[in-house]
Amino acid sequence: MADEQESPPKKRGRPKKDPNAPKAIYNLSRAEIARRAAQKQVRQAKKRAAKASKTAEDKRRYARKVEQSQSRLEKALNGKQTTLIDEGDLQNVPAAVSDLVEEYEVVFKPNPGPQEQFLSAGERDVLYGGAAGGGKSFALLADPLRFCHNSNHRGLLLRRTLDELTELIDKSRQLYTKAFPGAKFRESKSTWHFPSGATIWFTYLDKDKDVTRFQGQAFNWIGIDEITQYPTPYVWDYLRSRLRTTDPELQRHLYMRCTANPGGVGGWWVKKTYIDDVEPNKPFAAFDIETQTPFLYPPNHEKSGEPLFYRKFVPARLTDNPFLMEDGQYEAMLLSLPEVERKRLLDGDWDVAEGAAFPEFSRVRHVVEPFELPTNWPRIRAADYGYASPSCVLWGAIDWDNNIWVYRELYAKHLTAEELADKILEAEQLDPPAHYTVLDSSCWNKTGFGPSIAETMMRAGVRWTPSDRNRLQGKMEIHRRLADDPYTQEPRVRFFSNCQNIIKQLTGIPLSKTNSEDVDTKAEDHAYDALRYMLMTRMSGYAAIHQQLGAIKNQVHQVQDEVFGY
């Protein structure tokens, strides 16, 4: 068995064809050959038809995509989705136009009243402010969309803090992508980019000095949400210099828009800029809030004497927002707030101030319309001087009952001592001579070899005596004067309505956060200081002035009967 050879392994797979085998012979008829050729042609034709059909479908699908993209772009370019249409106007258009409007999805519909008035305003600078829940923030987001069809449109929207900005961006996501389906938000630069090429930059500015980072930038639309969070008008004034464009269409629509609730650290300047002495919903010429002088084109300009631009204040009301008023829950929340906050946020009251130093001050009781003062009432003048900060001069008259009537004020900035003296002399041309005059005692301080501020004004013909600078006693004297006299039941000091700055400061000047017995010295207090000097000086010079008053009074009212006094 060992000698037996092993058999070779079997080969796997199909056996090879024998090349020597005879070839098969096929005898096909001509008919069969023609049939098979026809079948082959049919198969080839079906393949070509299928390929052509697939190509046609691809082309149709591509055409549909192009058509849809073009449709979205045309709508964006034409501003169809952001057009504001008044229902009253819609009733007056042809039915075909009305039906066409109905085909579009309503992305944002402004509430009738303040929201419509704000979005349709054509003034350069508009404030939408007042009560909470009026739809201010959403209206501010919608306003710049009307220009997003223009590739040159550049908008800037600001909040004070990053957290507040994030909330605003979240709201914009709800609106912008619906209004412009092709709009994209770039997180790295906090900027919305629209299909036309337009952009809206969202950013925050927590420090006033950082506003200079916008130097060299140009925007045709600038907005600030809750502008009263800025303590001074510096940011708003600087941003006005960034409002420009070379686009002919946008040059006609250079807008600054802001929203606010009453109060806040910047409530005082916002109130002076948009609220005081103006009629709501009526355009007015913009003016300098310190000098109260309007901004006008210079004499050598072709528009000499015309206002540079106009402002408008649109008051917000909760009752104009049907979404928040529907179930009454938000109104109930506002009604539950403390009195000051309730008046601000529910009533939109700009006169109420939290922590006001003089809550007893009332425009109704303490402010009167100007009348002709008797010439025999003694006069008193008091002033607080400043150059970079405003100077304030107050004039008062003392009646027979020892009440003081503040009848005139001079409030100006960047005046030298000589210039202020000239203005005082000009104002007193027709007045009886002042029996007592008082100036901030620090004006007698000297920093060099020249005359002091007080000496400079006295050389110009305006005499002064140093003031009593006791802050606590001065504040107490204002409280005493604002209170009713126990006998006459009338205030001991009143103000003519033309003395706007002292009225505003008594309305809103807050208490100090570190000393509850004093006012906040960081607030605007120049008119308050002048009044404090006046009332304190009146008390220190009481005997002399009262003696003079008595003499004048006796000359007018001669006692004829010793028993009955007449």
C-alpha positions as CSV (number, residue, x, y, z in Angstrom):
1,M,0.0,0.0,0.0
2,A,2.9,2.3,0.6
3,D,4.0,1.8,-2.9
4,E,0.7,2.9,-4.4
5,Q,0.7,6.5,-5.8
6,E,-1.8,9.0,-4.7
7,S,-4.4,10.0,-7.3
8,P,-4.1,13.7,-8.5
9,P,-6.7,16.2,-7.1
10,K,-9.8,16.9,-9.1
11,K,-9.9,20.2,-10.9
12,R,-12.7,22.5,-10.0
13,G,-14.7,24.7,-12.3
14,R,-16.3,24.4,-15.8
15,P,-14.3,22.1,-18.1
16,K,-12.6,23.8,-21.0
17,K,-14.2,23.6,-24.4
18,D,-12.5,21.3,-26.8
19,P,-11.0,23.4,-29.5
20,N,-11.1,20.4,-31.9
21,A,-14.9,19.9,-31.5
22,P,-16.9,20.8,-34.7
23,K,-18.7,24.1,-34.7
24,A,-22.5,24.4,-34.6
25,I,-24.1,25.4,-37.8
26,Y,-27.2,27.8,-37.5
27,N,-29.4,28.1,-40.5
28,L,-31.7,31.1,-39.8
29,S,-34.3,32.4,-42.2
30,R,-34.2,36.0,-43.3
31,A,-37.4,36.7,-41.4
32,E,-35.9,35.5,-38.2
33,I,-32.8,37.6,-38.7
34,A,-35.0,40.7,-39.4
35,R,-37.1,40.0,-36.3
36,R,-34.0,39.8,-34.0
37,A,-32.6,43.0,-35.6
38,A,-35.9,44.8,-34.9
39,Q,-35.9,43.7,-31.3
40,K,-32.4,45.0,-30.8
41,Q,-33.4,48.4,-32.2
42,V,-36.5,48.5,-29.9
43,R,-34.3,47.8,-26.9
44,Q,-31.8,50.5,-27.9
45,A,-34.7,53.0,-28.5
46,K,-36.1,52.2,-25.1
47,K,-32.7,52.9,-23.5
48,R,-32.4,56.2,-25.4
49,A,-36.0,57.2,-24.4
50,A,-35.3,56.3,-20.7
51,K,-32.1,58.3,-20.7
52,A,-33.8,61.3,-22.4
53,S,-36.7,61.1,-19.9
54,K,-34.3,61.1,-17.0
55,T,-32.5,64.1,-18.4
56,A,-35.7,65.9,-19.0
57,E,-36.9,65.3,-15.5
58,D,-33.6,66.5,-14.1
59,K,-33.9,69.6,-16.2
60,R,-37.5,70.2,-15.0
61,R,-36.5,69.7,-11.4
62,Y,-33.6,72.1,-11.8
63,A,-35.9,74.6,-13.5
64,R,-38.3,74.4,-10.6
65,K,-35.5,75.1,-8.1
66,V,-34.3,78.0,-10.1
67,E,-37.9,79.3,-10.4
68,Q,-38.4,79.0,-6.6
69,S,-35.1,80.7,-5.8
70,Q,-35.9,83.5,-8.2
71,S,-39.4,83.9,-6.7
72,R,-38.0,84.2,-3.2
73,L,-35.3,86.6,-4.3
74,E,-37.8,88.8,-6.2
75,K,-40.0,88.9,-3.2
76,A,-37.1,89.9,-1.0
77,L,-35.9,92.5,-3.5
78,N,-39.3,94.0,-3.9
79,G,-39.8,94.0,-0.1
80,K,-43.1,92.2,-0.4
81,Q,-42.8,90.4,2.9
82,T,-42.0,93.6,4.8
83,T,-44.5,96.0,3.3
84,L,-46.8,97.6,5.8
85,I,-50.3,97.8,4.5
86,D,-53.0,99.7,6.3
87,E,-56.4,97.9,6.3
88,G,-58.2,101.1,5.4
89,D,-56.0,101.6,2.4
90,L,-56.6,97.9,1.3
91,Q,-60.3,98.6,1.1
92,N,-59.8,101.2,-1.6
93,V,-57.7,99.1,-4.0
94,P,-59.1,96.8,-6.8
95,A,-60.2,93.4,-5.9
96,A,-57.5,91.8,-7.9
97,V,-54.8,93.6,-5.9
98,S,-56.6,92.8,-2.7
99,D,-56.7,89.1,-3.6
100,L,-53.0,89.2,-4.5
101,V,-52.1,90.6,-1.1
102,E,-54.1,87.9,0.6
103,E,-51.9,85.3,-1.1
104,Y,-48.8,86.4,0.9
105,E,-48.2,85.1,4.3
106,V,-48.5,87.8,6.9
107,V,-45.2,87.7,8.8
108,F,-45.7,90.9,10.9
109,K,-48.8,93.0,11.2
110,P,-48.4,96.2,13.3
111,N,-51.0,96.9,15.9
112,P,-53.2,99.9,15.0
113,G,-52.3,103.1,16.9
114,P,-48.8,103.8,18.3
115,Q,-47.0,100.8,16.6
116,E,-48.4,101.9,13.2
117,Q,-47.5,105.5,13.8
118,F,-43.9,104.6,14.8
119,L,-43.3,102.4,11.8
120,S,-44.8,104.9,9.4
121,A,-42.9,108.0,10.9
122,G,-40.8,109.9,8.4
123,E,-39.0,112.1,10.9
124,R,-35.2,111.7,11.3
125,D,-35.3,110.9,15.0
126,V,-38.2,109.1,16.7
127,L,-38.8,107.8,20.3
128,Y,-41.3,105.1,20.9
129,G,-41.7,105.1,24.6
130,G,-44.0,105.0,27.6
131,A,-46.0,102.1,29.1
132,A,-44.6,98.6,29.1
133,G,-46.2,96.0,26.8
134,G,-46.7,98.4,23.9
135,G,-44.8,96.3,21.4
136,K,-41.8,98.6,21.3
137,S,-39.0,96.1,20.9
138,F,-40.7,94.1,18.2
139,A,-41.5,97.3,16.3
140,L,-37.9,98.4,16.5
141,L,-36.8,95.1,15.0
142,A,-39.3,95.4,12.2
143,D,-38.5,99.0,11.3
144,P,-35.2,98.5,9.4
145,L,-36.6,95.6,7.3
146,R,-38.3,98.0,5.0
147,F,-34.9,98.8,3.5
148,C,-33.5,95.3,3.3
149,H,-34.3,95.1,-0.5
150,N,-31.5,97.6,-1.0
151,S,-28.0,96.1,-1.2
152,N,-26.5,99.3,0.3
153,H,-28.7,99.2,3.4
154,R,-26.7,99.1,6.7
155,G,-28.4,99.1,10.0
156,L,-27.1,99.2,13.6
157,L,-29.1,98.0,16.6
158,L,-27.8,98.5,20.1
159,R,-28.6,97.4,23.7
160,R,-26.7,98.3,26.8
161,T,-25.7,94.8,27.9
162,L,-24.8,91.5,26.3
163,D,-27.7,89.6,28.0
164,E,-30.2,92.1,26.8
165,L,-28.7,91.9,23.3
166,T,-29.1,88.1,23.3
167,E,-32.8,88.5,24.0
168,L,-33.2,90.9,21.1
169,I,-31.3,88.6,18.7
170,D,-33.7,85.7,19.7
171,K,-36.7,87.9,18.9
172,S,-35.1,88.8,15.5
173,R,-34.8,85.1,14.6
174,Q,-38.5,84.8,14.8
175,L,-39.1,87.6,12.4
176,Y,-36.2,88.0,9.9
177,T,-36.0,84.5,8.5
178,K,-39.7,84.6,7.9
179,A,-39.6,88.0,6.3
180,F,-36.6,87.1,4.2
181,P,-36.2,83.3,3.7
182,G,-32.6,83.8,2.5
183,A,-31.5,85.8,5.5
184,K,-28.6,84.4,7.5
185,F,-27.3,85.4,11.0
186,R,-23.5,85.2,11.4
187,E,-22.8,84.5,15.1
188,S,-19.2,85.6,14.9
189,K,-20.1,89.2,14.0
190,S,-23.7,89.3,15.3
191,T,-24.8,90.5,11.9
192,W,-27.8,89.6,9.7
193,H,-27.1,89.2,6.0
194,F,-30.0,89.5,3.6
195,P,-30.3,88.1,0.0
196,S,-30.0,91.5,-1.4
197,G,-26.6,92.2,0.4
198,A,-28.2,94.4,3.1
199,T,-26.9,94.0,6.6
200,I,-28.1,94.8,10.2
201,W,-25.4,94.7,12.9
202,F,-26.6,93.7,16.4
203,T,-24.2,94.8,19.2
204,Y,-24.1,96.1,22.8
205,L,-22.4,99.1,24.4
206,D,-22.1,99.1,28.1
207,K,-19.6,102.0,28.4
208,D,-20.2,105.4,26.8
209,K,-16.6,105.9,25.9
210,D,-16.6,102.7,23.7
211,V,-18.9,104.4,21.2
212,T,-15.8,105.6,19.4
213,R,-15.3,102.1,18.0
214,F,-17.9,103.1,15.5
215,Q,-15.6,105.8,14.2
216,G,-15.3,105.5,10.4
217,Q,-18.5,103.4,10.2
218,A,-21.5,104.5,8.2
219,F,-25.2,103.5,8.7
220,N,-28.4,104.6,7.2
221,W,-30.5,103.3,10.1
222,I,-29.5,103.3,13.8
223,G,-31.6,102.1,16.7
224,I,-31.3,101.7,20.5
225,D,-33.6,99.6,22.5
226,E,-34.3,101.0,26.0
227,I,-32.3,104.2,25.5
228,T,-32.9,105.4,29.1
229,Q,-30.2,102.9,30.3
230,Y,-27.6,105.3,29.0
231,P,-26.9,108.0,31.6
232,T,-26.1,110.8,29.2
233,P,-27.0,111.7,25.6
234,Y,-23.3,111.3,24.6
235,V,-23.8,107.9,22.8
236,W,-26.9,109.0,20.9
237,D,-25.3,112.3,19.9
238,Y,-22.1,110.6,18.7
239,L,-24.0,108.0,16.7
240,R,-25.8,110.8,14.8
241,S,-22.4,111.5,13.2
242,R,-22.4,107.9,11.8
243,L,-25.7,108.4,10.0
244,R,-24.8,108.7,6.3
245,T,-24.9,106.9,3.0
246,T,-24.1,107.5,-0.7
247,D,-27.2,105.6,-2.0
248,P,-29.7,108.1,-3.5
249,E,-32.7,106.1,-2.3
250,L,-31.5,105.7,1.3
251,Q,-30.3,109.3,1.5
252,R,-34.0,110.2,1.7
253,H,-34.5,107.8,4.6
254,L,-31.7,108.4,7.2
255,Y,-33.4,107.3,10.4
256,M,-32.6,107.1,14.1
257,R,-35.0,105.1,16.2
258,C,-35.2,104.4,19.9
259,T,-37.5,102.9,22.6
260,A,-37.8,103.5,26.3
261,N,-39.8,103.2,29.4
262,P,-39.9,106.2,31.8
263,G,-37.3,106.3,34.5
264,G,-33.8,104.8,34.4
265,V,-30.5,106.6,34.8
266,G,-30.9,108.4,31.5
267,G,-34.6,109.2,32.0
268,W,-33.8,112.9,32.6
269,W,-32.2,113.6,29.2
270,V,-34.6,111.5,27.2
271,K,-37.4,113.4,28.8
272,K,-35.8,116.7,28.0
273,T,-35.1,115.6,24.4
274,Y,-38.5,114.1,23.4
275,I,-41.1,114.6,26.1
276,D,-41.0,118.1,27.7
277,D,-42.9,120.9,26.0
278,V,-43.7,118.9,22.9
279,E,-47.0,117.4,21.7
280,P,-47.0,113.6,21.3
281,N,-47.2,112.3,17.7
282,K,-46.4,115.7,16.3
283,P,-43.1,116.5,14.6
284,F,-40.9,119.2,16.1
285,A,-37.6,120.8,15.2
286,A,-34.7,119.2,17.1
287,F,-33.0,121.4,19.7
288,D,-30.1,121.5,22.1
289,I,-31.4,120.3,25.4
290,E,-29.0,122.5,27.4
291,T,-29.7,125.8,25.7
292,Q,-33.2,124.9,24.4
293,T,-32.1,126.5,21.0
294,P,-33.2,124.7,17.8
295,F,-30.6,123.2,15.5
296,L,-30.7,125.4,12.4
297,Y,-28.7,125.7,9.1
298,P,-26.0,128.4,9.4
299,P,-26.5,131.8,7.8
300,N,-24.2,131.1,4.8
301,H,-26.1,127.9,3.9
302,E,-28.7,127.7,1.1
303,K,-31.2,126.4,3.8
304,S,-30.3,129.2,6.2
305,G,-32.6,129.3,9.2
306,E,-34.3,126.0,8.5
307,P,-34.3,123.2,11.1
308,L,-31.5,120.6,10.6
309,F,-34.0,117.8,11.2
310,Y,-37.2,116.9,13.0
311,R,-38.0,114.6,16.0
312,K,-41.2,112.9,17.2
313,F,-42.4,111.2,20.3
314,V,-44.8,108.3,19.9
315,P,-46.3,107.3,23.3
316,A,-46.7,103.6,23.9
317,R,-49.8,102.2,25.7
318,L,-50.5,98.8,26.9
319,T,-54.2,99.1,25.8
320,D,-53.0,99.3,22.2
321,N,-51.5,95.7,22.4
322,P,-54.5,93.3,22.0
323,F,-52.2,90.3,22.5
324,L,-51.3,91.3,26.1
325,M,-54.6,92.8,26.9
326,E,-56.6,89.7,25.8
327,D,-56.5,87.8,29.1
328,G,-55.6,90.7,31.4
329,Q,-52.8,88.8,33.1
330,Y,-50.0,91.2,32.1
331,E,-52.2,94.2,33.1
332,A,-52.8,92.6,36.5
333,M,-49.0,92.1,37.0
334,L,-48.4,95.8,36.3
335,L,-51.3,96.8,38.6
336,S,-49.5,94.9,41.4
337,L,-46.3,96.9,41.2
338,P,-45.4,99.7,43.7
339,E,-46.9,103.1,43.0
340,V,-43.8,104.6,41.2
341,E,-43.2,101.6,39.0
342,R,-46.9,101.3,38.3
343,K,-47.2,104.9,37.1
344,R,-44.2,104.4,34.9
345,L,-44.9,101.0,33.3
346,L,-48.7,101.0,33.3
347,D,-49.5,104.7,32.8
348,G,-46.3,105.7,31.0
349,D,-45.9,108.7,33.4
350,W,-42.6,110.5,32.7
351,D,-42.9,112.9,35.6
352,V,-42.8,110.3,38.4
353,A,-39.3,109.5,39.7
354,E,-38.3,106.7,42.1
355,G,-36.4,108.0,45.0
356,A,-37.2,111.6,44.1
357,A,-35.7,114.0,46.6
358,F,-38.8,116.3,46.6
359,P,-41.9,114.1,46.4
360,E,-44.0,117.0,47.6
361,F,-43.3,119.0,44.5
362,S,-46.3,119.3,42.2
363,R,-46.6,121.0,38.9
364,V,-50.3,121.7,39.7
365,R,-49.5,123.4,43.0
366,H,-46.1,124.9,42.5
367,V,-46.0,126.0,38.9
368,V,-48.0,129.1,37.7
369,E,-48.3,130.9,34.4
370,P,-46.3,134.2,34.3
371,F,-48.0,137.3,35.5
372,E,-46.9,140.9,35.9
373,L,-45.1,141.2,39.2
374,P,-45.7,144.3,41.4
375,T,-42.7,146.6,41.1
376,N,-42.5,147.1,44.8
377,W,-41.9,143.4,45.5
378,P,-38.2,143.1,46.5
379,R,-36.1,141.1,44.0
380,I,-33.4,138.5,44.7
381,R,-30.9,136.8,42.3
382,A,-29.0,133.6,42.9
383,A,-26.5,131.7,40.6
384,D,-24.5,128.6,40.3
385,Y,-21.6,129.0,37.8
386,G,-20.1,126.4,35.5
387,Y,-18.4,126.4,32.1
388,A,-18.2,122.8,31.0
389,S,-21.3,122.2,33.1
390,P,-24.2,124.6,32.8
391,S,-24.5,127.9,34.6
392,C,-27.8,128.7,36.2
393,V,-29.2,132.0,37.3
394,L,-32.5,132.3,39.1
395,W,-34.5,135.5,39.8
396,G,-37.1,135.7,42.5
397,A,-39.6,138.2,43.9
398,I,-40.8,138.3,47.5
399,D,-44.5,139.1,48.2
400,W,-46.0,140.7,51.3
401,D,-46.5,137.3,52.9
402,N,-42.8,136.5,52.5
403,N,-43.5,134.0,49.7
404,I,-40.9,133.7,46.9
405,W,-41.9,133.7,43.2
406,V,-39.2,132.4,41.0
407,Y,-40.0,134.3,37.7
408,R,-37.0,133.9,35.5
409,E,-34.0,131.6,34.8
410,L,-30.9,131.7,32.7
411,Y,-29.5,128.3,31.9
412,A,-26.5,128.1,29.6
413,K,-23.3,126.2,28.9
414,H,-19.8,127.3,27.8
415,L,-20.1,130.9,29.0
416,T,-17.2,132.8,30.4
417,A,-17.7,134.9,33.5
418,E,-17.8,138.1,31.3
419,E,-20.3,136.5,28.9
420,L,-22.6,135.4,31.8
421,A,-22.4,138.9,33.3
422,D,-23.5,140.4,30.0
423,K,-26.5,138.1,29.8
424,I,-27.5,139.0,33.4
425,L,-27.3,142.7,32.7
426,E,-29.3,142.3,29.5
427,A,-32.0,140.3,31.4
428,E,-32.3,142.9,34.1
429,Q,-32.7,145.9,31.9
430,L,-36.4,146.4,32.8
431,D,-36.3,144.9,36.3
432,P,-36.3,146.7,39.5
433,P,-32.8,146.5,41.1
434,A,-32.1,143.3,42.9
435,H,-32.1,143.8,46.7
436,Y,-29.9,140.8,47.3
437,T,-27.7,138.8,45.1
438,V,-25.9,135.6,45.9
439,L,-23.3,133.4,44.0
440,D,-21.7,130.1,44.7
441,S,-19.0,130.9,47.3
442,S,-16.4,128.8,45.4
443,C,-16.4,131.4,42.7
444,W,-14.2,133.6,45.0
445,N,-11.5,130.9,44.9
446,K,-8.3,131.8,43.0
447,T,-6.1,129.3,41.1
448,G,-3.6,131.8,39.8
449,F,-2.7,135.5,40.0
450,G,-5.7,136.8,38.1
451,P,-9.2,137.8,39.4
452,S,-11.6,135.2,40.6
453,I,-14.8,134.4,38.7
454,A,-16.8,136.5,41.2
455,E,-14.4,139.4,40.8
456,T,-14.6,139.2,37.0
457,M,-18.3,139.5,37.0
458,M,-18.4,142.3,39.5
459,R,-15.9,144.2,37.4
460,A,-18.4,143.8,34.5
461,G,-21.1,145.4,36.7
462,V,-22.9,142.4,38.3
463,R,-22.5,142.5,42.0
464,W,-22.6,139.3,44.2
465,T,-22.3,138.1,47.8
466,P,-21.0,134.6,48.7
467,S,-23.6,131.9,49.2
468,D,-24.3,129.6,52.1
469,R,-23.1,126.2,50.9
470,N,-24.6,124.1,53.7
471,R,-26.2,121.3,51.7
472,L,-28.3,119.7,54.4
473,Q,-29.8,123.0,55.6
474,G,-30.3,124.2,52.1
475,K,-32.3,121.0,51.2
476,M,-34.4,121.3,54.3
477,E,-35.2,124.9,53.4
478,I,-36.5,123.8,50.0
479,H,-38.7,121.2,51.7
480,R,-40.0,123.9,54.0
481,R,-40.7,126.3,51.2
482,L,-42.5,123.6,49.1
483,A,-44.8,122.7,52.0
484,D,-48.0,124.7,52.5
485,D,-48.1,127.6,54.9
486,P,-50.3,126.6,57.9
487,Y,-52.2,129.9,57.7
488,T,-52.6,130.5,53.9
489,Q,-52.6,126.8,52.9
490,E,-50.4,127.8,50.0
491,P,-46.8,126.9,49.1
492,R,-44.1,129.3,50.2
493,V,-42.3,129.2,46.9
494,R,-43.7,128.9,43.4
495,F,-42.3,129.0,39.9
496,F,-43.3,130.6,36.6
497,S,-43.8,128.0,33.9
498,N,-41.0,129.5,31.8
499,C,-38.4,128.3,34.4
500,Q,-38.3,124.9,32.9
501,N,-34.9,123.7,34.2
502,I,-35.6,124.2,37.9
503,I,-39.0,122.6,37.5
504,K,-37.5,119.6,35.8
505,Q,-34.9,119.2,38.4
506,L,-37.3,119.5,41.3
507,T,-39.4,116.9,39.6
508,G,-36.8,114.2,39.0
509,I,-33.6,114.9,41.0
510,P,-33.0,111.7,43.0
511,L,-31.7,111.2,46.5
512,S,-28.1,110.2,47.0
513,K,-27.6,106.4,47.3
514,T,-24.9,106.9,49.9
515,N,-26.5,109.8,51.9
516,S,-30.3,109.8,52.1
517,E,-30.2,113.3,53.5
518,D,-28.8,114.8,50.3
519,V,-29.5,114.7,46.6
520,D,-27.4,112.7,44.1
521,T,-24.6,115.1,43.1
522,K,-24.0,113.1,39.9
523,A,-27.5,114.1,38.6
524,E,-28.1,117.4,36.9
525,D,-28.4,119.8,39.9
526,H,-27.2,123.3,38.8
527,A,-30.7,124.9,39.0
528,Y,-31.3,123.1,42.3
529,D,-28.0,124.5,43.7
530,A,-29.0,128.0,42.6
531,L,-32.4,127.7,44.3
532,R,-30.7,126.4,47.4
533,Y,-28.4,129.4,47.5
534,M,-31.4,131.7,47.0
535,L,-33.5,130.3,49.8
536,M,-30.6,130.1,52.2
537,T,-29.5,133.6,51.5
538,R,-33.1,134.8,51.9
539,M,-33.0,133.4,55.4
540,S,-29.6,134.9,56.3
541,G,-30.7,138.3,55.0
542,Y,-34.2,137.9,56.4
543,A,-34.1,140.8,58.9
544,A,-32.9,143.5,56.5
545,I,-35.2,142.5,53.6
546,H,-38.2,142.0,55.9
547,Q,-37.6,145.4,57.5
548,Q,-37.6,146.9,54.0
549,L,-40.7,144.9,53.1
550,G,-42.5,146.2,56.2
551,A,-41.6,149.8,55.4
552,I,-42.9,149.5,51.8
553,K,-46.0,147.8,53.0
554,N,-46.7,150.5,55.6
555,Q,-46.4,153.1,52.9
556,V,-49.1,151.4,50.9
557,H,-51.4,150.4,53.7
558,Q,-51.7,153.2,56.2
559,V,-53.4,152.1,59.4
560,Q,-56.4,154.5,60.0
561,D,-58.0,152.9,63.0
562,E,-56.0,151.7,66.0
563,V,-58.7,149.3,67.2
564,F,-59.7,147.6,64.0
565,G,-56.4,148.0,62.1
566,Y,-57.7,149.7,59.0
